[in-house]
Amino acid sequence: MLPSPTGPCQTSSRSLVFGLGPSITSEDGIITGAKLPTGRQILRCMLAKKPGANGALSQFEATKGVLEQVRLFYKKANIPMMSDKRACHKMVDLVNANNKLLKISQAKRSSETTAKQLEKMECRLDATFPLWPPNVEKLIDNPEDLAFLASMKTDRVATFGVLDKKLQLKVKRREERQAAAAARQSRCEKELEEMTAMSSLVSESDEEPEEDTNTVCPTSEGEPSHKRKKTGTNVFIPHDILSRPSVVSLATRLKMSPTQQAAFTRGLVAELGGDCTHLSASYATADRARRQVLETISEERHKQWTPPPLCTLHWDIKLTPMLTNVRQLEELLTVVVGDAERLKLLGVPAYKKQTNEACGVIIARLTCKLLQDWCCADQVVNMAFDTTAPNTGHLTAACIAILLSLGRPLLWSGCRHHIGEVLLNQVFTDLKVETSRSPEVTLFTRLREKWNLLPQ
């Protein structure tokens, strides 16, 4: 209802705002409720901040403060938001639209055009203020969150836990504690830097000239002193220190990342008083050098390795997440050759089963390729494998395919673990042993407990 500019309602109209309802109070500065904020809540919160007034926040600061309050509601509803810049622009546009209504003169506020503008503004204020991205439905996977968002777009019936003033104050106190902890951490870091600088000055002042370590220094009483003098060494650090094979090999064995290796090198040179600008000690240099040096070392090991005269070929398959995408799985084939004294890992190639080739053919092709690359195909006389269908089938299994590829018979050494499973399966079937529903087989558990009572 529009307040009358004249008449007996003039006194009561002072507590109303045209197009907005009751006047703005300090309580409007905190948004509460169990739903996503409406345009009216955001507008009243913006006006409660009094942006632009003397001694008050600027419009940008007020908008950011309101946005942080709204962010809590969207976070609790598990609904993504648009960028902060776009959200602030939308809230500023809402305030400008309200200011445009307030600029309408008293004489024109009762006109039909003003009534339509006011009705349109009322619909905008009563609806949920949209701060979600255009493709929000694609970003939400939970059906309940999608249903809640649909309700916020239409009838606003759905609710979540109430975000009351007590919770708002609790969140504010937690943020203040976090800010105080960050300030203490920063202050401690500055004090540590100052102490480090002081200790370096003290160590420089306490330095003594280099002397022979075997020299015996006489004391004031004429007696020799057996204390050794502290000495150091002068070294030349080349500009390509990160590319040296020994350094790369040591960093790889210590499981240092390229970033850690570069940071450690720069810190060491700086501590010794050197100029890091004369060194190639960046992350990219460490990563590139590691790739090149490791490839060179691998090629040298490849050339130096000599296969044993009679060796066994062993392969196994493992389903693991991909290195490039942990959400997708791939088959990894581990191929090892060796004898009773030493083993050699030839490679771990990956493959996919969704092809026209049989699984055994793929395993045989990859295995024989590694044997040819390492020049050890002629030395293989035995095969060790799991007794699974892709390995032991009589048509397209890996064992048959490897025999056909090598062109000669080999000794078969099936894994006894799987053979034991086959035998136990036959025993359980013939004796009609009841299948246990627990993770452990009850029959085996009793046998383990009573093992000492049985005749050995």
C-alpha positions as CSV (number, residue, x, y, z in Angstrom):
1,M,0.0,0.0,0.0
2,L,1.3,3.4,-1.0
3,P,1.5,6.0,1.9
4,S,-0.6,9.1,1.3
5,P,1.6,12.2,1.0
6,T,-1.0,14.3,2.8
7,G,-3.9,13.9,5.2
8,P,-4.0,12.1,8.6
9,C,-1.5,9.4,7.5
10,Q,1.3,11.9,7.2
11,T,2.6,11.2,10.7
12,S,2.6,7.4,10.3
13,S,4.3,7.7,6.9
14,R,7.5,9.0,8.4
15,S,8.2,5.4,9.6
16,L,7.8,4.0,6.1
17,V,10.0,4.0,3.1
18,F,8.4,4.3,-0.3
19,G,8.5,0.9,-2.1
20,L,10.4,-0.8,0.8
21,G,8.1,-0.8,3.8
22,P,9.2,-0.1,7.4
23,S,12.2,2.2,7.9
24,I,15.7,0.8,8.0
25,T,17.1,-0.1,11.5
26,S,20.4,-1.6,12.7
27,E,18.8,-5.0,12.9
28,D,18.5,-5.1,9.1
29,G,22.3,-5.2,8.9
30,I,22.3,-8.9,9.7
31,I,20.6,-11.3,7.3
32,T,18.8,-14.2,9.1
33,G,16.5,-17.0,8.0
34,A,16.3,-20.6,6.8
35,K,16.3,-19.8,3.1
36,L,18.4,-18.1,0.5
37,P,18.2,-14.3,1.0
38,T,15.6,-12.4,-1.0
39,G,16.1,-9.1,-2.8
40,R,14.4,-7.3,0.1
41,Q,16.7,-8.7,2.7
42,I,19.8,-7.8,0.7
43,L,18.5,-4.3,-0.1
44,R,17.7,-3.5,3.5
45,C,21.0,-4.9,4.6
46,M,22.8,-2.7,2.1
47,L,20.9,0.4,3.2
48,A,21.6,-0.4,6.8
49,K,25.3,-0.1,6.1
50,K,24.6,3.5,4.9
51,P,27.3,3.4,2.2
52,G,28.7,6.7,1.2
53,A,27.7,8.6,4.4
54,N,30.2,10.5,6.4
55,G,32.2,8.1,8.6
56,A,30.5,5.1,7.1
57,L,31.7,2.4,4.8
58,S,32.1,3.0,1.1
59,Q,29.7,1.4,-1.3
60,F,32.3,-1.2,-2.3
61,E,33.1,-2.1,1.3
62,A,29.4,-2.3,2.2
63,T,28.7,-4.5,-0.8
64,K,31.5,-6.9,0.1
65,G,30.3,-7.1,3.7
66,V,26.8,-8.0,2.6
67,L,28.2,-10.6,0.1
68,E,30.1,-12.3,2.9
69,Q,26.8,-12.7,4.8
70,V,25.0,-14.1,1.7
71,R,27.9,-16.5,1.1
72,L,27.2,-18.3,4.3
73,F,23.6,-19.1,3.2
74,Y,24.8,-20.4,-0.2
75,K,27.5,-22.5,1.5
76,K,25.0,-24.0,3.9
77,A,22.7,-24.8,1.0
78,N,25.6,-26.3,-1.0
79,I,24.8,-24.1,-4.0
80,P,27.7,-22.6,-6.0
81,M,27.8,-18.8,-6.4
82,M,28.9,-16.6,-9.3
83,S,32.1,-14.5,-9.1
84,D,32.4,-11.8,-6.4
85,K,32.6,-9.1,-9.0
86,R,29.4,-10.0,-10.8
87,A,27.6,-10.5,-7.5
88,C,28.6,-7.1,-6.2
89,H,27.5,-5.5,-9.5
90,K,24.0,-7.1,-9.2
91,M,23.6,-5.9,-5.6
92,V,24.7,-2.3,-6.6
93,D,22.2,-2.5,-9.5
94,L,19.5,-3.4,-7.0
95,V,20.3,-0.3,-4.8
96,N,20.3,1.9,-7.9
97,A,16.9,0.6,-8.9
98,N,15.5,1.4,-5.4
99,N,17.1,4.9,-5.6
100,K,15.4,5.5,-8.9
101,L,12.0,4.7,-7.3
102,L,12.7,7.1,-4.4
103,K,13.5,9.9,-6.9
104,I,9.9,9.8,-8.1
105,S,8.1,13.0,-7.0
106,Q,5.2,12.9,-4.6
107,A,2.8,14.0,-7.3
108,K,3.6,11.1,-9.6
109,R,3.7,8.3,-7.0
110,S,-0.1,7.7,-7.3
111,S,0.0,7.4,-11.1
112,E,-0.6,4.1,-13.0
113,T,3.0,4.0,-14.4
114,T,4.5,4.4,-10.9
115,A,2.2,1.6,-9.6
116,K,3.4,-0.7,-12.3
117,Q,7.1,0.1,-11.5
118,L,6.4,-0.4,-7.8
119,E,4.6,-3.8,-8.5
120,K,7.6,-4.9,-10.6
121,M,10.0,-3.9,-7.8
122,E,7.9,-5.7,-5.2
123,C,8.1,-8.9,-7.2
124,R,11.9,-8.5,-7.5
125,L,12.3,-7.9,-3.8
126,D,10.1,-10.8,-2.7
127,A,11.8,-13.3,-4.9
128,T,15.1,-15.0,-4.1
129,F,18.0,-12.7,-5.2
130,P,19.8,-14.8,-7.8
131,L,23.6,-15.0,-7.1
132,W,24.2,-18.5,-8.7
133,P,25.9,-19.0,-12.1
134,P,23.8,-19.6,-15.2
135,N,24.9,-23.3,-15.4
136,V,24.2,-24.0,-11.7
137,E,22.1,-27.1,-12.5
138,K,25.1,-28.7,-14.2
139,L,27.4,-28.0,-11.2
140,I,25.1,-29.6,-8.6
141,D,25.1,-33.4,-8.3
142,N,22.9,-33.8,-5.2
143,P,19.2,-34.2,-6.1
144,E,18.2,-32.7,-2.8
145,D,20.2,-29.6,-3.5
146,L,18.6,-29.3,-7.0
147,A,15.1,-29.6,-5.4
148,F,16.0,-26.9,-2.9
149,L,17.3,-24.6,-5.6
150,A,14.1,-25.2,-7.7
151,S,12.0,-24.2,-4.6
152,M,14.0,-21.1,-4.1
153,K,13.4,-20.1,-7.7
154,T,9.6,-20.6,-7.5
155,D,7.6,-20.8,-4.3
156,R,10.4,-20.6,-1.7
157,V,8.8,-23.4,0.4
158,A,12.0,-25.4,1.2
159,T,14.1,-24.5,4.2
160,F,17.3,-25.6,5.9
161,G,18.7,-25.1,9.4
162,V,18.1,-21.6,10.6
163,L,21.0,-19.2,10.4
164,D,20.1,-17.1,13.4
165,K,21.9,-14.2,15.1
166,K,23.7,-16.4,17.6
167,L,25.2,-18.5,14.9
168,Q,26.2,-15.3,13.1
169,L,28.0,-14.0,16.1
170,K,29.6,-17.4,16.7
171,V,31.0,-17.4,13.1
172,K,32.1,-13.8,13.6
173,R,34.1,-14.7,16.7
174,R,35.6,-17.7,15.0
175,E,36.8,-15.5,12.1
176,E,38.3,-13.0,14.6
177,R,40.2,-15.8,16.3
178,Q,41.5,-17.0,13.0
179,A,42.6,-13.5,12.1
180,A,44.3,-13.1,15.5
181,A,46.1,-16.4,15.0
182,A,47.3,-15.3,11.6
183,A,48.6,-12.1,13.1
184,R,50.5,-14.0,15.8
185,Q,52.0,-16.3,13.1
186,S,53.1,-13.3,11.1
187,R,54.6,-11.7,14.1
188,C,56.5,-14.8,15.1
189,E,57.9,-15.1,11.5
190,K,59.2,-11.6,11.7
191,E,60.8,-12.2,15.1
192,L,62.4,-15.4,13.7
193,E,63.8,-13.5,10.7
194,E,65.3,-10.8,13.0
195,M,66.8,-13.5,15.3
196,T,68.3,-15.2,12.2
197,A,69.8,-12.0,11.0
198,M,71.3,-11.3,14.5
199,S,72.7,-14.8,14.7
200,S,74.4,-14.4,11.3
201,L,76.0,-11.2,12.4
202,V,77.3,-12.9,15.5
203,S,78.6,-15.8,13.6
204,E,80.5,-13.5,11.2
205,S,82.0,-11.6,14.1
206,D,83.1,-14.9,15.7
207,E,84.8,-16.2,12.6
208,E,88.5,-16.9,13.0
209,P,91.2,-17.1,10.3
210,E,91.8,-20.5,8.8
211,E,94.7,-22.4,10.4
212,D,96.2,-25.9,9.9
213,T,94.1,-28.4,11.8
214,N,97.2,-30.3,12.9
215,T,98.8,-27.2,14.4
216,V,99.1,-27.2,18.2
217,C,98.4,-23.8,19.7
218,P,100.3,-23.0,22.9
219,T,98.4,-21.5,25.8
220,S,99.3,-18.5,27.9
221,E,101.1,-20.8,30.3
222,G,103.3,-22.3,27.6
223,E,101.4,-25.6,27.5
224,P,100.2,-26.9,24.1
225,S,96.5,-26.9,23.4
226,H,94.9,-29.9,21.6
227,K,91.8,-28.1,20.4
228,R,91.2,-28.2,16.7
229,K,90.4,-25.1,14.8
230,K,87.2,-25.0,12.8
231,T,87.9,-24.9,9.1
232,G,85.8,-24.8,6.0
233,T,86.2,-25.3,2.3
234,N,85.9,-23.2,-0.9
235,V,84.0,-24.8,-3.7
236,F,82.9,-23.6,-7.1
237,I,79.2,-24.1,-7.8
238,P,78.6,-24.3,-11.6
239,H,75.5,-22.6,-13.1
240,D,74.1,-26.0,-14.1
241,I,74.4,-27.6,-10.7
242,L,70.8,-29.0,-10.9
243,S,71.6,-30.8,-14.2
244,R,74.5,-32.8,-12.8
245,P,73.7,-36.6,-12.8
246,S,74.8,-37.2,-9.2
247,V,72.7,-34.3,-7.9
248,V,69.6,-35.5,-9.8
249,S,70.1,-39.1,-8.7
250,L,70.4,-38.0,-5.0
251,A,67.3,-35.8,-5.2
252,T,65.3,-38.6,-6.8
253,R,66.4,-41.1,-4.1
254,L,65.5,-38.6,-1.4
255,K,62.0,-38.2,-3.1
256,M,62.5,-34.4,-3.5
257,S,60.2,-32.7,-5.9
258,P,61.7,-30.3,-8.5
259,T,60.3,-27.4,-6.5
260,Q,61.9,-28.6,-3.3
261,Q,65.2,-29.3,-5.0
262,A,65.3,-25.8,-6.6
263,A,64.3,-24.1,-3.3
264,F,66.9,-26.1,-1.3
265,T,69.7,-25.2,-3.8
266,R,68.8,-21.5,-3.8
267,G,68.6,-21.4,0.0
268,L,72.0,-23.2,0.3
269,V,73.7,-20.8,-2.1
270,A,72.2,-17.7,-0.4
271,E,73.3,-19.0,3.0
272,L,76.8,-19.3,1.7
273,G,76.7,-15.7,0.5
274,G,76.5,-16.6,-3.2
275,D,74.5,-14.9,-5.9
276,C,71.5,-17.0,-7.0
277,T,71.1,-15.0,-10.2
278,H,74.2,-16.6,-11.6
279,L,72.7,-20.1,-11.3
280,S,70.0,-21.9,-13.2
281,A,68.0,-22.9,-10.1
282,S,64.4,-22.5,-11.1
283,Y,61.6,-25.1,-10.8
284,A,61.5,-25.5,-14.6
285,T,65.2,-26.1,-14.8
286,A,65.1,-28.8,-12.1
287,D,62.2,-30.5,-13.7
288,R,63.7,-30.4,-17.2
289,A,67.1,-31.6,-15.9
290,R,65.5,-34.5,-14.0
291,R,63.6,-35.7,-17.1
292,Q,66.7,-35.6,-19.3
293,V,69.1,-37.0,-16.8
294,L,66.8,-39.9,-15.7
295,E,66.2,-40.8,-19.3
296,T,70.0,-40.9,-19.9
297,I,70.5,-43.0,-16.8
298,S,67.8,-45.3,-17.9
299,E,69.3,-45.8,-21.3
300,E,72.7,-46.5,-19.8
301,R,71.2,-49.1,-17.4
302,H,69.4,-50.6,-20.4
303,K,72.6,-51.0,-22.4
304,Q,74.7,-52.3,-19.4
305,W,72.2,-55.0,-18.3
306,T,73.0,-58.5,-19.3
307,P,70.2,-61.2,-19.0
308,P,71.0,-64.5,-17.2
309,P,71.4,-67.5,-19.5
310,L,68.2,-69.2,-18.2
311,C,65.5,-66.9,-16.8
312,T,61.9,-67.0,-15.8
313,L,59.3,-64.7,-17.2
314,H,56.6,-63.4,-14.7
315,W,53.8,-61.0,-15.4
316,D,50.8,-59.8,-13.4
317,I,47.9,-57.4,-13.9
318,K,46.7,-54.8,-11.5
319,L,43.7,-52.4,-11.9
320,T,44.8,-49.0,-10.7
321,P,43.8,-45.3,-11.1
322,M,45.3,-43.5,-14.0
323,L,48.2,-41.1,-13.3
324,T,46.5,-38.3,-15.3
325,N,43.0,-38.8,-13.9
326,V,42.5,-40.7,-10.6
327,R,38.8,-41.1,-11.3
328,Q,39.5,-43.4,-14.2
329,L,41.0,-46.9,-13.9
330,E,43.4,-48.6,-16.2
331,E,45.1,-52.1,-16.4
332,L,48.8,-52.1,-15.6
333,L,50.9,-55.0,-16.7
334,T,54.0,-55.7,-14.7
335,V,56.7,-57.8,-16.5
336,V,59.7,-59.2,-14.6
337,V,62.4,-61.6,-15.7
338,G,65.2,-63.2,-13.7
339,D,66.5,-66.3,-12.0
340,A,67.1,-67.4,-8.4
341,E,69.7,-64.7,-7.8
342,R,68.4,-61.5,-9.4
343,L,65.3,-60.0,-10.9
344,K,64.8,-57.3,-13.5
345,L,61.7,-55.2,-14.0
346,L,61.3,-54.7,-17.7
347,G,58.4,-52.3,-17.6
348,V,54.9,-51.6,-16.5
349,P,52.8,-50.8,-19.6
350,A,49.2,-49.8,-19.4
351,Y,46.4,-51.0,-21.7
352,K,42.6,-50.9,-22.0
353,K,40.4,-53.9,-22.3
354,Q,37.7,-52.3,-24.4
355,T,39.2,-53.3,-27.7
356,N,38.6,-55.9,-30.4
357,E,41.7,-57.9,-29.2
358,A,41.4,-60.6,-26.5
359,C,43.0,-59.8,-23.2
360,G,45.5,-62.6,-23.5
361,V,46.6,-61.4,-26.9
362,I,47.2,-57.9,-25.6
363,I,49.2,-59.2,-22.6
364,A,51.3,-61.4,-24.9
365,R,52.0,-58.5,-27.4
366,L,53.1,-56.1,-24.7
367,T,55.2,-58.8,-22.9
368,C,57.0,-60.0,-26.1
369,K,57.7,-56.4,-27.0
370,L,59.5,-55.8,-23.7
371,L,61.4,-59.0,-24.1
372,Q,62.6,-57.9,-27.5
373,D,63.5,-54.4,-26.3
374,W,65.6,-55.8,-23.5
375,C,67.1,-58.5,-25.8
376,C,66.2,-61.4,-23.4
377,A,63.6,-63.3,-25.4
378,D,66.0,-66.2,-26.2
379,Q,66.9,-66.7,-22.5
380,V,63.3,-67.2,-21.3
381,V,62.7,-70.9,-20.5
382,N,59.9,-70.7,-17.8
383,M,56.7,-68.7,-17.3
384,A,55.3,-67.8,-13.9
385,F,51.7,-66.5,-13.9
386,D,48.4,-66.5,-12.1
387,T,46.0,-69.2,-13.0
388,T,43.3,-66.9,-14.3
389,A,41.2,-67.2,-17.5
390,P,43.1,-64.5,-19.5
391,N,46.4,-66.4,-18.8
392,T,45.5,-70.1,-19.0
393,G,42.8,-70.3,-21.6
394,H,43.3,-72.9,-24.4
395,L,42.6,-70.5,-27.4
396,T,43.5,-66.9,-26.9
397,A,45.1,-66.8,-23.5
398,A,48.4,-65.1,-22.7
399,C,50.4,-68.3,-22.2
400,I,49.4,-69.7,-25.6
401,A,50.0,-66.4,-27.3
402,I,53.4,-66.0,-25.8
403,L,54.4,-69.5,-26.9
404,L,53.3,-68.8,-30.4
405,S,55.1,-65.5,-30.5
406,L,58.4,-67.0,-29.2
407,G,58.0,-70.1,-31.4
408,R,59.1,-72.6,-28.8
409,P,57.7,-74.4,-25.8
410,L,58.2,-73.1,-22.3
411,L,57.8,-74.5,-18.8
412,W,54.6,-73.5,-17.1
413,S,54.7,-72.5,-13.4
414,G,51.3,-71.5,-12.3
415,C,50.9,-69.5,-9.1
416,R,50.1,-72.0,-6.3
417,H,47.9,-69.5,-4.5
418,H,45.2,-69.7,-7.2
419,I,45.7,-73.5,-7.5
420,G,44.9,-73.8,-3.8
421,E,41.8,-71.8,-4.3
422,V,40.7,-74.2,-7.0
423,L,41.4,-77.2,-4.8
424,L,39.6,-75.7,-1.8
425,N,36.6,-74.9,-4.1
426,Q,36.4,-78.6,-5.1
427,V,36.7,-79.8,-1.5
428,F,33.9,-77.4,-0.4
429,T,31.7,-78.6,-3.3
430,D,32.2,-82.3,-2.7
431,L,31.8,-82.2,1.1
432,K,28.9,-79.7,0.8
433,V,30.5,-77.4,3.4
434,E,28.1,-74.5,4.3
435,T,29.3,-71.2,3.0
436,S,30.2,-68.8,5.8
437,R,28.5,-65.4,5.8
438,S,31.2,-63.7,7.8
439,P,34.4,-62.3,6.3
440,E,36.3,-65.3,7.9
441,V,35.5,-68.9,7.1
442,T,34.3,-70.5,10.4
443,L,35.8,-73.9,9.5
444,F,39.3,-72.3,9.0
445,T,39.0,-70.3,12.2
446,R,38.2,-73.4,14.3
447,L,41.0,-75.3,12.6
448,R,43.5,-72.5,13.5
449,E,42.4,-72.5,17.1
450,K,42.5,-76.3,17.6
451,W,45.7,-76.8,15.5
452,N,47.9,-77.6,18.6
453,L,45.4,-80.3,19.7
454,L,45.6,-82.2,16.3
455,P,48.3,-84.9,15.7
456,Q,51.2,-83.3,13.9
